[in-house]
Amino acid sequence: MRVNERYSALPAGADRGVHIINIRAIDDLGYLQAEGTLLNSLTVDPDANCKYGLYFRDGQRKVDYILVYNYKRTTSHNILSRVLHVDPSPGSQSLKQEPLPGKDGPLDTGDMDHHEDDKRSRREEYESNLLEAGLELERDEDTKIHGVGFVKIHAPWNVLCREAEFLKLKMPTKKMYQINQSRGLLKKINSVLQKITEPIQPRVADSRSQNSKKLSFAFSREKQHLFDLTDKDSFFDSKTRSTIVYEILKRTTCSKASMGQGEGRKKDTALLNKRRKCGQYGINSLLAHGVYSAAYPLHDGDFEGEDVELNDRKVLCEEWATYGAFYKYQPIHLIRKYFGEKIGLYFAWLGVYTQMLIPASIVGIIVFLYGCLTVDENIPSMEMCDQHNNITMCPLCDRTCSYWKLSSACATARASHFFDNPATVFFSVFMALWAAMFMEHWKRKQMRLNYIWDLTGFEEEEAHPRAEYEAKVLEKSLRKDSRHKEKPGRLPEETANNWRKRMDKEKLTWKDRLPAYLTNFVSILFMIGLTFAIVFGVIIYRISTAAALAISSSPSGRSNVRVTVTATAVIINLVVIIILDELYGSIARWLTQIEVPKTDKSFEERLIFKAFLLKFVNAYTPIFYVAFFKGRFVGRPGDYVYIFHSFRMEECAPGGCLMELCIQLSIIMLGKQLIQNNLFEIGIPKMKKFFRYLKQQRPTVHDESTKKKQRYEVDYNLEPFAGLTPEYMEMIIQFGFVTLFVASFPLAPLFALLNNIIEIRLDAKKFVTELRRPVAVRAKDIGIWYNILRGIGKLAVIINAFVISFTSDFIPRLVYRYMYSTNGTMHGFVNHTLSYFNVSDFQPGTAPNDPMDLGYEVQICRYKDYREPPWSENKYEISKDFWAVLAARLAFVIVFQNLVMFMSDFVDWIIPDIPKDISQQIHKEKVLLVELFMKEEQGKQQMLETIKEKENLQSDNCNNHSPPFPKTQRGSTTSRHSYHVAV
C-alpha cells in the first residue's frame, strides 16, 4: 500500500504500527479519494487488533454493517488494502482526484470494462454521500475471496443518537419501577410452576420473568440525561446499530444533488440517465443493479470452538439451535435481541402453535384409540365381515371384473372405523374451538411481547419506495418528457430541482398497472387450471392402471389392485405437489414484480397472497377430489359414467371414501414435511454454500493460506436471508392439514407436533449457522399471516361439516337408527345402504366374462346407493331414502357450522385480547412517564426561579454599592441589563 512521504520518512526499524499517520484513501482506479487519519492502520498483526473483522483496523470502532462489491484486478491495480476514513478536522471531507504518490500519472484504464468503471464511479459517489451522512468507512480488498472487496461501516455516537431520535426508538431510562406481581393463591401456583419448569428453561439471562423493568421512552438528544448512558458502547446493541445504519443506507441518494440552475439540458439528461440506473434511494437500488453484490450486518462472532469468546450467537447455538434442546423453551427475548422483533415474533408464534398442538395431539390419540378399542363392537363392520352374510356385489369394472363377496372388504371396513366413528364429530368440534383458542392465546402472547419489547404505541411509518417502483416512475416521466418535447412552445431547459419536484408528485396509477393486473389474472387462472388438469391426469392414471392390472393379474391378486393403484397415485400426487410448489413460488414472485408495488411491505403482502393461493390449490386439490367428488358421479350398473367412452369413473372403496381420504392426507402431509420442509431446508443451503465456496477459491500463497478469515469474509460465504415468507408458508399449509380435514385424520396434530419440534431447531440452526445475519426489523404483529390463519380456521368449520356429512357414514347411520331401525340399533344398516340390480339389465359388452367365478350363477347383485329395486315401477330411480339422507346431511351442515362458529366467536369475545396485568402495566408506564416529565419541568422551573433570584440579588447589590451609571453618547443612562451582561 502506498502512503505519503511522511510515512516513508520514518526511521528504519521504527515501529510503524503505533504511529498516527496521515494517509489518503485509495479508490478503485488508484486515485486519492479523501484525506483522513488512521490509527494503527499498518500494524504487524492487524487481526489481533480488529478481532478478525469485527472492528476497524484501529481495534476500537465496531463494524456495524458490510457492503460487498466485485471488482476486476489489473496489473497496475495491485493494492493490498484500501482505507476510506473521515478526518474529524474541518475541511477534510473535500474530494480530490490526484495520482498516487510515486506514480507518473493516472493508471491506464484502457483495458477496464466500461460497465465496471461505471459501477466503480457510482460506488465512489454513494460512499462519499455516506461520509457526508456521518458514517465512517473502511475498505478492504486484501481478502482470500478473489475479486471481492468489502466496505466496513461504523456509526459513531452522534449518528446513532441522531438516527435513534428520527426513528423514535424506545430506549431504557434510568427510572425503574416494580411490575405488579400476583398475590395469594396465584402467587403460589406461579411459584410451583416455575420450579416444575426449571429444567426446561434455557440457560440464558432474563429467561425468567422479572420483578422490575426500566421505563422506556423514545430517545431524544435533548433528554439524554434521562437515559442510562453509563456504558455508551452497549447502550445501542449490535441489532440496533445495524438497523440504524441500514436506514441511512436506504435513504442515502445515489446520484449527485448539486446540479443547480443555469446548466443545460445536456447535463440534466445525464443526471436523468444516471438516476435511471441508480434510483432515488441508495442501497436497494444499488443491490438491484449489481453495483454492490451484498449488504449485511455481521454476526457477533464464532459459535464453535472452546476458545471462542462468549457471545449471543454462541449462546443461541448452545441453548437453542441444537436438537438436544428440543424439550426446552425457546429464548425468545435473546432471539429478539439478536435478530430483531420480526424474527422474534415468528419464533414466538411457532412456539405457541407447537405448544397448542400438544392438547390437540392428546385428544386426537384418544379419538384414534377409541376407534381401535370399539372396532369389535361396531355392528356395520361386523355385518360386512360375517361370512354367513351371503351378499354378492356387482363388478367393479366392465368385462374383466367379476362378482365379489362383501365379506372380502372386511379389513377395509374395520380400518375405516378407526377414523369414522362418533368420536370424530366431537374431535371436529374440539378442533374448531382449538383454532379459536389458539388465535386468542397468540393475540394475548403478542400483546405481552409488545409490552416487554417496548413496542406499545409503535406504528410503522411509510417505507421508502422500492428501486423497481422508482425506475418505473422515472420511465413514465421520461415518456412524458419525450412527448412534451415534440410539442411547440416547450421550454428548452428544466433544472434538476424542478425535475425532482415533479418526480415526487409522479406515481403509478391503476392504468399503468392494468397490463400487469391482466397478466396476473390470466396467469393465476392458468396455473389453477394446470393443477386441476394434473389431478385429472392422475385420475385417468388410476382408472386406466386399475383396468390394466385387473386384466393382467390373477384372480387372487386382484384384491391388491386397489391398494397398489391408490399408493402409486398418491406418491405421484406428492411428487407433483412438491415440484409445483417450487414452480409456483417463483411464478408468484415474478407476477408480483411486474405489478411494481411501491413499498417492500406492499410487495411482501401481494407475494404472500399469490403464493398462498397457488400453493393452497396445489396442496389441497387432490384431497378435495377424494373428499367430495370421488364416487359421486359413477352412475349405476347398466348405466355407468365413462371418460373418453372407455374408462368408468372410479368408485370409493367398499368401506367408503373416508379411509382413502385419510391415506391421501397422511402421505401428502408427511411427505411434504419430510422431503420439502426438512430435507430441502437442510440440503439445498448446504449445497449452495459448497458451490459458493468452490467458486470463490483461488490459488493462495503460504501467508494467505495460514491467515485466518475475517468475520465479514466468513459471513459472505453464508446463504443470504430470503425473508420469513417460506417459513410461515410451510407452517400455514401444515395448519390447514391439521384443521381442514381433521375429521378424516385425527392423528394429524400429532404428526404436526413431531414435525414442529424438529422444525424449530432446524430453523434455529439455519438462522444461527447457515444464514447471514438479517437486518433487524421492528414489528408488533405477524402481519397478513394472522388474517390467513383466521380465514383457514373459519374454512375448517365448513369443510369438516361437509366431510362428516357427505364423506363419512355418520349421517346415514343416524338416519337409519332413528328412522328405519326396528329396534333402535345398527343391525341391518349395511343391507339398507345397498341397492339391487338385475344382471340381465347390463348393457351389451359390459357383463363379466366369467359369470360363474363365484361357483354359482348370479341373477341379482348389490351396489352401494339409494335406488329403487328392479321389481319396482320406477326401477333404478333415486329412492326416498336418498332424499331423507340428503336432507339430514344438509341440516347437519347448517347446524354444525352455525353452532361451532357461534362457539368460536363466543370464545373470541369472552377472552380479552390484552391480558389484564399487561393492561395495568401499560397504564402504569404512562402515569410514570407523565410524573417523570412533570418532575423534570418542575426542576427546570425551580432552576429558572433560582437563577432569577440570584439576578435580582446581584441587581440589588449593584444599586447599593455600584457607582452611577455611565452616560451614553446621547446622554442617556444605560440599562442595567446591558450593563451587567455577565449576569
Stockholm file with secondary structure:
# STOCKHOLM 1.0

chainA/1-983         MRVNERYSALPAGADRGVHIINIRAIDDLGYLQAEGTLLNSLTVDPDANCKYGLYFRDGQRKVDYILVYNYKRTTSHNILSRVLHVDPSPGSQSLKQEPLPGKDGPLDTGDMDHHEDDKRSRREEYESNLLEAGLELERDEDTKIHGVGFVKIHAPWNVLCREAEFLKLKMPTKKMYQINQSRGLLKKINSVLQKITEPIQPRVADSRSQNSKKLSFAFSREKQHLFDLTDKDSFFDSKTRSTIVYEILKRTTCSKASMGQGEGRKKDTALLNKRRKCGQYGINSLLAHGVYSAAYPLHDGDFEGEDVELNDRKVLCEEWATYGAFYKYQPIHLIRKYFGEKIGLYFAWLGVYTQMLIPASIVGIIVFLYGCLTVDENIPSMEMCDQHNNITMCPLCDRTCSYWKLSSACATARASHFFDNPATVFFSVFMALWAAMFMEHWKRKQMRLNYIWDLTGFEEEEAHPRAEYEAKVLEKSLRKDSRHKEKPGRLPEETANNWRKRMDKEKLTWKDRLPAYLTNFVSILFMIGLTFAIVFGVIIYRISTAAALAISSSPSGRSNVRVTVTATAVIINLVVIIILDELYGSIARWLTQIEVPKTDKSFEERLIFKAFLLKFVNAYTPIFYVAFFKGRFVGRPGDYVYIFHSFRMEECAPGGCLMELCIQLSIIMLGKQLIQNNLFEIGIPKMKKFFRYLKQQRPTVHDESTKKKQRYEVDYNLEPFAGLTPEYMEMIIQFGFVTLFVASFPLAPLFALLNNIIEIRLDAKKFVTELRRPVAVRAKDIGIWYNILRGIGKLAVIINAFVISFTSDFIPRLVYRYMYSTNGTMHGFVNHTLSYFNVSDFQPGTAPNDPMDLGYEVQICRYKDYREPPWSENKYEISKDFWAVLAARLAFVIVFQNLVMFMSDFVDWIIPDIPKDISQQIHKEKVLLVELFMKEEQGKQQMLETIKEKENLQSDNCNNHSPPFPKTQRGSTTSRHSYHVAV
#=GR chainA/1-983 SS CCCCHHHHTSCTTCCGGGSEEEEEEECTTSCEEEEEEEESTTCSCHHHHHTTTTBCTTSSSBCCEEEEEECCCCTTCCCSCCCCCCCCSTTTTCCCCCCCTTCSSSCCCTTSCHHHHHHHHHHHHHHHHHHHTTCEEEEECCSSSTTEEEEEEECCHHHHHHHHHHHTCEEEEEEEEECCCCCTHHHHHHHHHHHHTGGGSCSSTTCSCCSEEEEEEECCGGGGGGBCCSCHHHHSCHHHHHHHHHHHHHHSCSSCCCCCTTCCHHHHHHHHHHHHHHCSSSHHHHHHTTSSSEEECCCSSCCSSTTSCCCHHHHHHHHTSSGGGTTSCCCHHHHHHHHCHHHHHHHHHHHHHHHHHHHHHHHHHHHHHHHHHTGGGCHHHHHHHCTTSCCEECCSSSSSCCCEEGGGGHHHHHHHHTTSSHHHHHHHHHHHHHHHHHHHHHHHHHHHHHHHTTCTTCCCCCCCCCHHHHHHHHHHHHHHHHHHHTSTTCCSCCCHHHHHHHHHHCCCCHHHHHHHHHHHHHHHHHHHHHHHHHHHHHHHHHHHHHHHHHHHSCTTTGGGHHHHHHHHHHHHHHHHHHHHHHHHHHHHHHHHHHHCCSSHHHHHHHHHHHHHHHHHHHHHHHHHHHHHTTTTSCEETTEECEETTTEECCCCCTTCHHHHHHHHHHHHHHHIIIIIIIIHHHHHHHHHHHHHHHHHCCCCCHHHHHSCCCHHHHHHTSBCCCCSHHHHHHHHHHHHHHHTTTTTCTTHHHHHHHHHHHHHHHHHHIIIIIBCCCCCCCCSSCTHHHHHHHHHHHHHHHHHHHIIIIISSHHHHHHIIIIICSSSSSTTHHHHHEEEEEGGGCCTTCSCSCTTTTSSCCSEEEEESCBCCTTSTTTTSBCHHHHHHHHHHHHHHHHHHHHHHHHHHHHHHHSCSSCHHHHHHHHHHHHHHHHHHHHHHHHHHHHHHHHHHHHHHHHHHHHHHSCCCCBCTTSCBCCHHHHCCCC
#=GC SS_cons         CCCCHHHHTSCTTCCGGGSEEEEEEECTTSCEEEEEEEESTTCSCHHHHHTTTTBCTTSSSBCCEEEEEECCCCTTCCCSCCCCCCCCSTTTTCCCCCCCTTCSSSCCCTTSCHHHHHHHHHHHHHHHHHHHTTCEEEEECCSSSTTEEEEEEECCHHHHHHHHHHHTCEEEEEEEEECCCCCTHHHHHHHHHHHHTGGGSCSSTTCSCCSEEEEEEECCGGGGGGBCCSCHHHHSCHHHHHHHHHHHHHHSCSSCCCCCTTCCHHHHHHHHHHHHHHCSSSHHHHHHTTSSSEEECCCSSCCSSTTSCCCHHHHHHHHTSSGGGTTSCCCHHHHHHHHCHHHHHHHHHHHHHHHHHHHHHHHHHHHHHHHHHTGGGCHHHHHHHCTTSCCEECCSSSSSCCCEEGGGGHHHHHHHHTTSSHHHHHHHHHHHHHHHHHHHHHHHHHHHHHHHTTCTTCCCCCCCCCHHHHHHHHHHHHHHHHHHHTSTTCCSCCCHHHHHHHHHHCCCCHHHHHHHHHHHHHHHHHHHHHHHHHHHHHHHHHHHHHHHHHHHSCTTTGGGHHHHHHHHHHHHHHHHHHHHHHHHHHHHHHHHHHHCCSSHHHHHHHHHHHHHHHHHHHHHHHHHHHHHTTTTSCEETTEECEETTTEECCCCCTTCHHHHHHHHHHHHHHHIIIIIIIIHHHHHHHHHHHHHHHHHCCCCCHHHHHSCCCHHHHHHTSBCCCCSHHHHHHHHHHHHHHHTTTTTCTTHHHHHHHHHHHHHHHHHHIIIIIBCCCCCCCCSSCTHHHHHHHHHHHHHHHHHHHIIIIISSHHHHHHIIIIICSSSSSTTHHHHHEEEEEGGGCCTTCSCSCTTTTSSCCSEEEEESCBCCTTSTTTTSBCHHHHHHHHHHHHHHHHHHHHHHHHHHHHHHHSCSSCHHHHHHHHHHHHHHHHHHHHHHHHHHHHHHHHHHHHHHHHHHHHHHSCCCCBCTTSCBCCHHHHCCCC
//
